[in-house]
Amino acid sequence: MSSILITTLGKARKSDNGRYREISYQFADGFTFTSSFFLLALLKHCEKLQQAPERILVMGTASSMWDALLEMTPMDNTELADKVLTETDAGAVQPQTLRELSRELSAVLHYDISCQLIPLGRNAVEQAEILRIMAAETPEKASVCLDVTHGLRILPLLELLAMIYLQQVRQARVTGLFYGAADLAESNAGVLTAPVIRLDYVLELFKWLSTLPIAEGTGRYDALAELMTERPELAQALSAHSLHLRTNQTVAARESAKDIDVLLEQSFADPVAELYRTTLQRKFNWRKGDDLASWQILSAKAALRAGDFLRCVILLREARVSLALPPNQQHNQAARDKKLSELNRDTDHTDELLNELRNCLAHASSPETRSAISREVQGLLQDENRFREVLGRIADDLFTRYEDMQPRP
């Protein structure tokens, strides 16, 4: 897998003589490197870990401190160095100059370095152009390290968006997000020392942000299992629940949901997972109904909200069987099979509608007959809003029936 380090150039304050301050950057593992340009410290740290990138993308505007790159090497090309200094002072660095600088730096530093001009990001068009440049310069399926230290204040936000964008459009894998915190620098024996902050929390948070809605919408809770590195028993329960849902094992799905709810009572050491623990609890503890029927009805409503019509219909049909049985027999497959046969002989409109819908959805077909039920199903399959309304009403009716059956205090 190829690797790339993406960084941005800003513009130093006049009070600092137009230069970045020389700071001793201290990494979490104790490695320290003194430089006025954080990229150089980050590269040295990567080299120490034998994780040096194959490619470096440096982005900046026409008025950025492109001359800061000259500090990375005693470049012999004085003509080019003078051109960079002159154009930087004028705030008008040219694309051709950056192409020459890219070639020169690549040859001297033995990295594939690309210096790219970006717009200021003043509107949506310019912001999209910044992301386009990042994507164009990032190899497919590359390992990406982002340095958000320097640049305009809007760039760190755009780089966070780029983190998401690159993973989606380039199948990139973001492995690091670094910030050289010069604003937290302290003087120690006359030397400014600043911590290097890894923002991996953001990377982990994004995994949850992108995975949780998909897991709930598709029933693929095994995707969440991959995030449970510290809790293998919870990962196993989530994977089992996912399989039960996707194979419509409603009895087993209820039991695995109960297992998950119990396991979620324990706090996570991982701060990101802990942030989402209460959200996960809400997704599972409502399934703790007194019997299988209530769980199936509520699960059908959840499937309907996710737009999973087939699962919703199957769960509603199963709930009708459960409601026809006492709670202590609802988990007994023989009792369920017998009751289903009885219901099939003595059907009502809702039974016929759900059965016809299940057949059409399961077999990816349209009703073959022209009965009243088949015409109704054909209409529902062509009108999503009406389809949702009908299934929602059936679920509400079943839940009302369930509540009416409960003993009164």
C-alpha positions in Angstrom: 0.0 0.0 0.0 1.4 3.4 -0.9 1.5 6.2 1.7 1.2 9.9 1.7 1.6 12.7 4.2 -0.6 15.8 3.6 0.3 19.1 5.1 -0.6 22.8 4.5 1.4 26.0 4.6 0.2 29.1 6.4 1.5 32.6 6.6 3.4 33.7 9.7 2.6 37.0 11.6 4.7 40.1 10.9 5.4 40.2 14.7 7.4 37.0 14.1 9.4 38.6 11.3 7.3 36.6 8.8 8.7 33.3 10.0 7.5 30.4 12.0 9.0 30.3 15.5 11.7 27.7 16.1 10.1 25.2 18.5 11.2 22.0 20.1 8.2 19.6 19.2 7.8 16.8 21.6 6.0 13.6 20.6 4.1 11.3 23.0 6.8 8.6 22.8 9.4 11.2 24.0 10.9 11.9 20.6 11.8 15.6 20.3 12.9 17.6 17.2 13.5 21.3 17.0 12.4 23.1 13.9 10.5 26.2 12.7 8.4 24.0 10.4 6.5 21.2 12.0 6.5 19.1 8.8 10.2 18.5 9.3 9.7 17.3 12.9 6.9 15.0 11.8 9.0 13.5 9.0 11.9 12.8 11.4 9.5 11.1 13.8 8.1 9.0 11.0 11.6 8.0 9.9 12.5 7.1 13.5 9.5 4.7 13.5 10.4 3.4 10.0 7.0 4.7 8.8 8.2 7.4 6.4 5.7 8.3 3.7 6.4 7.6 0.1 4.8 10.8 -1.0 4.3 14.3 0.5 1.6 16.7 -0.6 2.2 20.3 0.5 -0.7 22.7 -0.1 -0.8 26.4 0.2 -2.2 29.6 -1.3 -0.2 32.0 -3.5 0.6 34.1 -0.3 1.6 31.1 1.9 5.2 30.8 3.3 6.5 28.6 0.5 10.0 29.8 1.4 9.7 27.7 4.6 10.3 24.6 2.5 13.8 25.9 1.7 14.6 25.3 5.4 14.2 21.6 4.9 17.3 21.4 2.7 20.5 23.3 1.8 19.2 23.5 -1.8 22.0 24.3 -4.3 19.6 25.7 -6.9 20.1 29.4 -5.8 18.2 30.7 -8.8 15.1 28.8 -7.8 15.5 29.7 -4.1 15.7 33.4 -5.0 12.6 33.0 -7.2 10.7 31.3 -4.3 11.8 34.0 -1.9 10.8 36.9 -4.2 7.4 35.5 -5.1 6.7 34.6 -1.4 7.5 38.2 -0.3 5.1 39.5 -3.0 2.4 37.0 -1.9 2.2 35.7 -5.5 3.8 32.3 -5.8 3.3 30.9 -9.3 2.3 27.3 -10.2 5.4 26.9 -12.5 7.6 27.9 -9.5 6.0 25.2 -7.4 6.5 22.6 -10.1 10.2 23.4 -10.1 10.3 23.4 -6.3 8.6 20.0 -6.2 11.2 18.5 -8.5 14.1 20.1 -6.7 12.9 19.0 -3.2 12.1 15.5 -4.4 15.6 15.1 -5.8 17.3 16.4 -2.7 15.2 14.9 0.0 14.4 11.6 -1.8 10.7 11.9 -1.3 8.0 12.3 -4.0 7.0 15.8 -3.1 4.2 17.7 -4.7 3.6 21.4 -4.0 0.2 22.5 -4.9 -1.5 25.9 -5.0 -5.0 25.9 -3.5 -7.7 28.6 -3.4 -8.5 30.5 -0.2 -11.7 28.5 0.3 -14.0 31.5 0.4 -17.0 29.7 -1.0 -18.3 26.2 -1.8 -16.6 26.1 -5.2 -13.2 26.9 -3.7 -13.6 24.5 -0.8 -14.6 21.7 -3.2 -11.5 22.5 -5.3 -9.3 22.0 -2.2 -10.8 18.6 -1.6 -10.5 17.7 -5.4 -6.8 18.5 -5.3 -6.3 16.3 -2.2 -8.1 13.4 -3.9 -6.2 13.9 -7.2 -2.9 13.8 -5.4 -3.7 10.8 -3.2 -3.0 7.4 -4.7 -5.9 4.8 -4.7 -6.1 2.9 -1.4 -3.2 4.9 0.1 -2.3 5.1 3.7 -2.8 8.8 4.6 -1.3 10.9 7.4 -2.6 14.4 7.9 -0.8 17.3 9.5 -3.3 20.1 10.4 -0.8 22.4 12.1 -0.4 25.3 9.7 -2.6 27.1 7.2 -5.7 29.2 7.2 -8.1 28.5 10.1 -10.6 26.9 7.7 -8.1 24.3 6.5 -8.2 22.0 9.5 -12.0 21.7 9.1 -11.6 21.0 5.4 -8.9 18.4 6.2 -11.2 16.6 8.5 -13.8 16.5 5.7 -11.0 15.3 3.4 -10.4 12.5 5.8 -13.9 11.3 5.2 -13.9 12.1 1.5 -10.6 10.3 0.8 -11.8 7.2 2.5 -14.9 7.2 0.4 -13.6 8.2 -3.1 -10.0 6.9 -2.9 -10.5 4.0 -0.5 -7.8 5.6 1.5 -6.9 4.5 5.1 -6.2 7.5 7.4 -3.5 6.4 9.8 -2.7 9.6 11.7 -3.9 13.1 12.4 -1.2 15.3 13.9 -1.2 18.8 15.3 2.0 20.5 16.4 0.6 22.7 19.2 2.8 25.8 19.0 0.0 27.7 20.9 0.7 25.4 23.9 4.5 26.0 23.8 6.3 26.7 27.1 9.8 28.0 27.6 12.2 25.6 29.3 15.7 26.9 29.9 15.2 29.4 27.1 13.9 26.7 24.7 10.3 26.7 23.5 8.8 23.3 23.8 5.4 22.3 22.4 3.5 19.0 22.6 2.5 17.1 19.4 -1.1 16.2 19.7 -2.5 13.1 17.9 -6.1 13.5 17.0 -6.8 9.8 16.6 -9.9 10.3 18.7 -11.4 12.1 15.6 -10.6 9.1 13.4 -12.2 6.7 15.8 -15.2 9.0 16.2 -15.7 9.0 12.4 -15.7 5.2 12.4 -18.7 5.2 14.8 -20.4 8.1 13.0 -20.3 6.2 9.7 -20.9 2.7 11.0 -23.7 3.1 13.5 -26.4 4.3 11.0 -25.5 1.6 8.5 -25.6 -1.1 11.2 -29.1 0.0 12.4 -30.4 0.5 8.9 -29.2 -2.8 7.5 -29.1 -5.0 10.6 -25.4 -5.5 10.1 -24.4 -5.1 13.7 -21.4 -7.2 13.0 -19.9 -4.0 11.5 -20.0 -2.6 15.1 -18.4 -5.7 16.4 -15.2 -4.7 14.5 -15.0 -1.6 16.8 -15.3 -3.6 20.0 -11.6 -4.5 20.2 -11.6 -4.3 24.0 -14.8 -6.2 24.5 -14.7 -9.5 22.5 -17.7 -10.9 24.3 -19.8 -7.9 23.1 -18.4 -8.2 19.6 -19.4 -11.8 19.5 -23.0 -11.0 20.8 -23.3 -8.2 18.1 -22.2 -10.6 15.4 -24.6 -13.2 16.5 -27.5 -10.7 16.7 -26.6 -9.5 13.2 -26.8 -13.0 11.8 -30.1 -13.6 13.7 -31.7 -10.5 12.2 -30.5 -11.1 8.7 -31.7 -14.7 8.7 -35.0 -13.7 10.4 -34.4 -15.9 13.4 -36.7 -13.7 15.5 -36.6 -15.9 18.7 -32.8 -16.0 18.7 -32.5 -12.3 17.8 -34.5 -11.3 20.8 -32.2 -13.5 23.1 -29.0 -12.0 21.6 -30.4 -8.5 22.0 -31.0 -9.2 25.6 -27.4 -10.4 25.9 -26.1 -7.2 24.3 -28.2 -5.1 26.6 -26.7 -6.8 29.7 -23.2 -6.4 28.3 -23.7 -2.7 27.6 -24.3 -2.0 31.3 -20.5 -2.2 31.7 -18.6 1.0 30.8 -15.9 1.1 28.1 -12.3 2.1 28.7 -12.3 3.4 25.1 -13.6 7.1 25.4 -15.2 7.0 21.9 -17.0 3.7 22.6 -18.2 5.1 25.9 -19.5 8.2 24.2 -21.8 5.9 22.2 -22.7 3.4 24.9 -25.9 5.1 26.0 -26.9 5.4 22.3 -26.4 1.7 21.8 -28.3 0.9 25.0 -31.3 2.8 23.7 -31.2 0.7 20.5 -31.3 -2.6 22.5 -33.0 -2.1 25.8 -36.4 -1.2 24.3 -36.4 -4.8 23.0 -36.7 -6.1 26.6 -40.5 -6.7 26.2 -42.3 -9.1 28.5 -42.7 -11.6 25.7 -41.6 -12.3 22.1 -44.7 -10.6 20.6 -43.8 -7.2 21.8 -40.2 -7.5 20.7 -41.3 -8.6 17.2 -43.7 -5.7 16.9 -41.2 -3.1 18.0 -38.5 -4.6 15.8 -40.9 -4.4 12.9 -41.3 -0.7 13.6 -37.6 -0.3 13.7 -37.2 -2.1 10.3 -39.9 0.1 8.9 -38.1 3.2 10.0 -35.0 1.9 8.2 -37.0 1.2 5.1 -36.5 -2.6 5.3 -39.9 -3.6 4.2 -39.3 -7.3 3.8 -38.0 -7.7 7.4 -40.9 -5.5 8.6 -43.5 -7.8 6.9 -41.8 -11.0 8.2 -41.7 -9.7 11.8 -45.3 -8.5 11.6 -46.4 -12.0 10.4 -44.4 -13.6 13.2 -45.9 -11.2 15.7 -49.4 -12.3 14.7 -48.4 -15.9 15.5 -46.9 -14.9 18.8 -50.0 -12.9 19.8 -52.1 -16.0 19.2 -50.0 -18.0 21.8 -49.5 -17.6 25.5 -46.1 -16.0 26.4 -44.7 -19.3 27.7 -45.3 -21.0 24.3 -44.1 -18.2 22.0 -40.5 -19.6 21.9 -41.7 -23.2 21.2 -41.2 -23.8 17.5 -43.6 -26.8 17.4 -46.3 -24.6 19.0 -45.6 -21.8 16.5 -45.8 -24.1 13.5 -49.2 -25.5 14.7 -50.6 -22.0 15.4 -49.4 -20.8 12.0 -51.3 -23.7 10.3 -54.4 -22.7 12.2 -54.0 -19.1 11.2 -53.5 -20.0 7.5 -56.8 -21.9 7.6 -58.7 -19.0 9.3 -57.2 -15.9 7.8 -58.4 -12.3 7.9 -57.6 -9.4 5.6 -54.4 -8.5 7.4 -53.1 -12.1 7.3 -53.8 -12.3 3.6 -52.2 -8.9 2.9 -49.0 -9.7 4.9 -48.7 -13.1 3.3 -49.0 -11.7 -0.2 -46.6 -8.9 0.6 -44.0 -11.4 2.0 -44.3 -13.6 -1.1 -43.8 -10.7 -3.5 -40.9 -9.2 -1.6 -39.2 -12.5 -0.9 -39.5 -13.7 -4.5 -38.9 -10.2 -6.1 -42.1 -10.5 -8.1 -45.5 -8.9 -8.6 -48.8 -10.5 -7.7 -49.8 -13.1 -10.3 -53.5 -13.0 -9.7 -55.9 -10.1 -10.1 -57.8 -10.6 -6.8 -58.6 -7.7 -4.6 -55.6 -8.5 -2.3 -53.2 -8.7 -5.3 -54.4 -5.4 -6.7 -54.0 -3.8 -3.2 -50.4 -5.2 -3.0 -49.6 -4.0 -6.5 -50.7 -0.5 -5.5 -48.6 -0.6 -2.3 -45.5 -1.7 -4.1 -45.8 1.4 -6.4 -46.4 3.9 -3.6 -43.8 3.9 -0.8 -45.6 6.5 1.4 -48.8 4.4 1.2 -46.8 1.2 1.9 -45.2 2.8 5.0 -48.6 4.0 6.2 -50.3 0.6 5.9 -47.4 -1.3 7.6 -47.2 1.3 10.3 -51.0 1.0 10.9 -50.7 -2.8 11.1 -47.9 -2.5 13.6 -49.8 0.0 15.7 -52.9 -2.3 15.7 -50.9 -5.3 16.7 -49.2 -3.4 19.5 -52.6 -2.1 20.8 -53.8 -5.7 20.7 -50.7 -6.8 22.6 -51.3 -4.1 25.3 -55.0 -5.1 25.6 -53.9 -8.6 26.3 -51.7 -7.6 29.3 -53.1 -8.2 32.8 -54.3 -5.1 34.5 -53.0 -4.2 38.0 
